[in-house]
Amino acid sequence: MKRIQGNSDAKGKKIGIVVSQWNELITNALLEGALSTLESSGNPEVTVVLVPGTWEIPVITKKLLANHDGVVALGCILQGATTHAQLLAGDVGSALMGLQMDTGKPITWGILTPETQEQALERAGLKLGNKGREAAGALVSALSCLDQLQ
């Protein structure tokens, strides 16, 4: 039996981070968490692209995947009184999954979909960890698994 498990070494990798500027207080904290994790994971080459909102994340991710090993997608879609947030999250998630499958390169989900600003802050580093940090760690682990499968 061969067992493959990702590790936390991203040395020599090229990683993109696409971060929404909408809900900037939250997304800046997610970005800092992601950058911290990548720095402690072998300090890979990192390109950060700031986009206006979550809607723009997939097209920029597609461009980054042309010359990067993987991408961390960071954003915050606060739920509201309408179904806008659910539609946005679903469309963005589907687009990112399609890109992963088409390119064979990992894209990790650091896009929060909380009910309230308080919940968003909790997930950006206050109480429930930093989801940007977790998304970056997941990307590093996925890249390691892919390398071992070659």
Secondary structure, 3 states (H helix, E strand, C coil): CCCCCCCCCCCCCEEEEEEECCCHHHHHHHHHHHHHHHHCCCCCEEEEEEECCHHHHHHHHHHHHCCCCEEEEEEECCCCCCCHHHHHHHHHHHHHHHHHHHHCCCEEEEEECCCCHHHHHHHECCCCCEHHHHHHHHHHHHHHHHHHHC
